[in-house]
Amino acid sequence: MKVKTKIVEILRSRGDRQYGGEAVSQLEHALQCATLARDCGASNELVIACLLHDFGHLVHSLGEDGLQTGLDDRHEYRVIPWLRPLYSEAVTEPIRLHVQAKRYLCAVEPSYFASLSPASQQSLILQGGIYSPEEAAAFISLPFAEDAVQLRRWDEQAKIPGQVTPSLEDFMTYAL
């Protein structure tokens, strides 16, 4: 089976899982994030990155309660082997860096942490906590860090129960 076909199959079959401690499913979150990117005029690559940034949560065998058990599933890295053969770094790097982008934003924008959902605040601790000023400076100098920061902002906004979005099929035009 082709990898892109398998990705779509997994999104359809496992996407109804709850997204962490949020009131939306994995697929609802992905579609909301991709819709925000599309509506803001993001590149096709960044729209794909937004759609697939949390796909790593769906492809591990660690169970669905990692947050409750204090486990960081490192989803931002688990997805890369799936995507690297299919997409350029303009897709894979913002995904790989989006957790670090949360750590960065909490370091450089003091109000950002307070704006995070409780589940996102809890996962931040598991993911290494807020960056030091030195870590933040090193992060933002990385290629694709700015795209990861933008993805991260949409990521946090994409948690609205019942939000109407285009379907997964509508995003197939973005080379999914």
Helices and strands as residue ranges (DSSP letters): H 3-14, H 26-39, H 44-52, G 55-58, H 66-69, H 75-78, H 80-83, H 89-108, H 110-115, H 118-126, H 133-140, H 145-157, G 169-174
